[in-house]
């Protein structure tokens, strides 16, 4: 079945190693969609060695397109996390020594756009949405141990999966005031709400189905000329000797005007639908 997805609420990307390179550049091709990124085990200079423990028989690849100034996603919406013994991105830059922490940090600084002391592991910057980089002590390229009791899966680990997915969700979520999308179909009064209606932004919602009180109250309001419209319960049709009044013409969509309180004669919330963003 089709699962409805509203991309205008935010789209986040994440990846590990070469996957993080692909994810990093996603915003360059869809700048209006990508809202945050989380990148594991990446850098701007790759060294692949057949003998990684001693950094011998290596092939190198310049991936300077990963540098922060080439990535369109703002650095305040990016995190980069690598182990300080990552032989693919930094630790094997010099021969005979797979523990070159300084080179790992150099690459993290280049791709993140942030700079901290080489003795500092956590360079998530408090004043910039806690974006930045983290260098994991004593970890190589494959640090993602997803066993339930691992440090990587511990919610308290600053470089671990749970805390960073939380950050990604928070930073990627597009925050807009609850209400009806301006310039769209507004509030529709009547019963039932159209199941096929669509919104250019946000999502189509019945007030009675809203889990947000503020959104529900907004849906139950309309401008003064349409305030208090009852739902159409008339069953009678036209002609044939009167058994009820004919149904009125469908009420056109109207643009809501904020009010301090809902009118006393307003119909129940289920009578209203609108675009919520």
C-alpha positions in Angstrom: 0.0 0.0 0.0 1.0 3.6 -0.6 2.3 5.3 2.5 1.6 9.0 2.4 4.8 11.0 2.8 4.9 14.8 3.0 8.4 15.8 2.0 7.7 19.4 2.9 7.9 18.4 6.5 11.6 17.8 6.0 13.9 15.2 4.4 17.0 13.9 6.1 19.9 11.9 4.8 22.6 9.7 6.3 25.3 7.3 5.1 28.5 5.5 6.1 31.8 5.6 4.2 31.1 6.1 0.5 27.4 6.2 1.3 28.1 9.3 3.4 29.7 10.9 0.3 26.5 10.2 -1.7 24.3 11.5 1.1 26.4 14.6 1.6 25.8 15.7 -2.0 22.1 15.0 -2.1 21.3 18.5 -1.1 23.3 19.8 -4.0 20.7 18.2 -6.3 17.6 18.8 -4.2 18.4 21.9 -2.1 14.8 22.6 -1.3 14.2 19.2 0.1 17.2 18.1 2.1 17.0 19.6 5.6 19.7 17.8 7.7 22.5 15.2 7.3 24.3 12.7 9.5 27.6 11.3 8.0 29.6 8.4 9.4 33.2 7.4 8.6 33.9 9.9 5.8 36.5 12.4 4.8 38.0 14.2 1.8 41.0 11.9 1.1 40.6 8.1 0.9 43.4 5.7 1.4 42.7 2.0 0.8 45.5 -0.2 1.8 45.9 -4.0 1.4 47.8 -4.0 4.6 45.9 -1.4 6.6 47.5 -2.2 9.9 50.8 -1.0 8.6 49.5 1.3 5.9 51.3 -0.5 3.0 50.2 -1.2 -0.6 47.8 1.7 -0.6 45.7 3.3 -3.3 44.6 6.9 -2.7 41.6 8.9 -4.0 41.2 12.6 -3.6 37.6 13.3 -2.7 37.9 17.0 -1.9 34.4 17.5 -3.3 33.4 16.5 0.2 34.9 19.7 1.6 32.3 21.8 3.4 32.4 24.6 0.9 31.3 22.2 -1.8 28.3 20.8 0.1 25.2 22.9 -0.2 23.5 21.7 2.9 24.3 24.3 5.6 27.0 23.1 8.0 24.6 23.9 10.9 22.5 21.0 9.7 25.4 18.4 9.4 27.2 16.0 11.6 30.3 14.0 10.8 31.5 11.1 13.0 34.7 9.0 12.5 37.0 6.9 14.5 40.5 8.3 15.2 42.0 5.1 13.7 40.1 5.2 10.5 42.7 3.9 8.0 40.5 4.8 5.0 40.1 8.5 6.0 43.2 9.8 7.7 44.9 7.3 9.9 46.9 5.8 7.0 48.0 9.0 5.3 51.5 8.4 6.5 53.3 5.1 6.0 53.9 2.8 8.9 51.4 4.1 11.4 47.7 3.5 11.3 47.1 5.7 14.4 47.4 9.1 12.8 44.7 10.9 14.8 45.7 14.3 13.6 45.0 13.5 9.9 41.6 12.0 10.8 40.7 15.3 12.5 42.1 17.3 9.6 39.7 15.5 7.3 36.7 15.9 9.7 37.4 19.6 10.0 37.5 19.9 6.2 34.2 18.2 5.6 32.3 19.6 8.5 33.5 23.2 8.3 34.2 23.3 12.1 37.5 23.4 14.0 38.3 22.4 17.5 41.5 21.5 19.4 43.1 18.2 18.3 42.8 16.9 21.8 39.0 17.4 21.8 36.8 14.5 20.7 33.5 16.2 20.8 33.3 19.1 18.4 29.5 19.4 18.3 29.0 23.1 18.6 26.4 24.2 21.0 25.8 27.6 19.3 25.3 25.9 15.9 22.5 23.4 16.5 25.1 21.0 18.0 26.3 20.4 14.5 30.0 19.6 13.8 32.1 16.5 14.2 33.0 13.8 16.7 36.2 11.8 16.6 35.8 8.4 18.4 38.9 7.3 20.4 40.4 3.9 19.6 37.9 3.2 16.8 38.6 2.4 13.2 36.4 2.6 10.1 34.0 -0.1 11.1 32.8 1.1 14.5 29.1 0.4 14.1 28.4 -2.5 16.4 24.7 -2.8 16.4 24.4 -5.5 19.1 21.9 -4.3 21.8 24.5 -3.8 24.6 27.2 -2.1 22.5 28.4 1.4 23.1 27.2 2.4 19.7 23.6 1.5 20.6 23.7 3.1 24.0 21.5 6.2 24.1 24.0 7.9 26.4 26.9 7.6 23.9 27.4 11.0 22.2 28.7 9.3 19.0 26.2 6.5 19.1 23.2 5.8 16.9 20.2 6.7 19.2 21.4 10.1 20.2 22.5 11.1 16.7 19.3 9.9 15.1 17.4 12.0 17.6 19.5 15.0 16.6 18.9 14.2 12.9 15.1 14.1 13.4 15.1 17.3 15.4 17.2 19.2 12.9 15.5 17.9 9.9 12.0 18.6 10.9 10.6 21.7 9.2 9.0 23.8 11.9 6.0 25.9 10.8 3.2 27.3 12.9 0.1 25.1 13.1 -2.6 26.3 10.9 -3.9 26.3 7.4 -1.6 26.7 4.5 -1.8 30.1 3.1 -2.7 30.4 -0.6 -4.2 26.9 -0.7 -7.7 25.6 -0.3 -8.2 26.9 3.2 -11.1 25.6 5.3 -13.9 23.8 3.7 -17.2 23.8 5.5 -19.7 21.1 4.9 -20.2 17.4 5.5 -18.5 15.2 4.6 -15.0 16.6 4.0 -13.6 15.6 0.6 -11.4 12.5 0.9 -9.7 13.4 -2.4 -8.6 16.9 -1.6 -4.9 17.7 -1.8 -2.7 20.4 -0.5 0.2 22.2 -2.2 1.9 22.3 1.2 1.2 20.4 4.4 -1.5 17.7 4.6 -5.2 17.5 4.3 -6.8 16.9 7.7 -10.1 16.6 9.3 -10.3 18.6 12.5 -11.8 15.7 14.3 -8.8 13.6 13.4 -6.2 16.1 14.5 -3.9 15.2 17.4 -3.0 18.9 17.8 -5.4 21.1 19.7 -4.1 24.3 18.1 -4.5 22.8 14.6 -8.0 21.6 15.4 -9.1 25.0 16.7 -7.7 26.6 13.5 -9.7 24.2 11.4 -12.9 25.0 13.2 -12.6 28.7 12.4 -13.3 30.5 9.2 -13.7 34.1 8.3 -16.7 36.1 9.6 -18.8 35.6 6.4 -18.7 31.8 6.8 -18.6 31.5 10.6 -21.0 29.0 12.1 -22.0 27.2 8.9 -23.9 24.0 10.0 -23.3 20.7 8.3 -25.8 19.9 5.6 -28.2 17.3 7.1 -31.1 17.9 4.7 -32.1 14.7 3.1 -34.8 16.1 0.8 -34.2 16.7 -2.8 -35.6 19.3 -5.1 -39.0 19.0 -6.8 -41.8 16.6 -6.2 -43.9 18.4 -3.7 -41.7 19.5 -0.9 -40.2 16.9 1.4 -37.4 19.2 2.5 -35.4 22.0 1.1 -33.0 21.4 -1.7 -29.3 21.2 -0.8 -27.5 24.5 -1.0 -24.6 25.0 -3.4 -21.3 23.6 -2.1 -19.5 26.2 0.1 -16.3 27.3 -1.7 -13.0 27.1 0.2 -12.2 30.2 2.2 -9.1 31.6 3.7 -9.1 31.5 7.5 -8.7 34.6 9.6 -7.3 34.0 13.1 -9.8 34.7 15.8 -9.5 34.8 19.5 -12.2 32.2 20.1 -14.5 29.9 18.1 -18.1 31.2 17.6 -20.7 29.8 19.8 -22.8 28.5 16.9 -19.9 26.8 15.2 -20.5 23.3 14.0 -18.6 20.4 15.4 -14.9 20.0 14.4 -15.7 17.0 12.2 -17.5 19.4 9.8 -14.2 21.0 8.8 -11.1 20.1 6.8 -8.1 22.0 5.7 -4.4 22.0 4.9 -2.3 21.7 8.0 1.4 22.6 7.9 
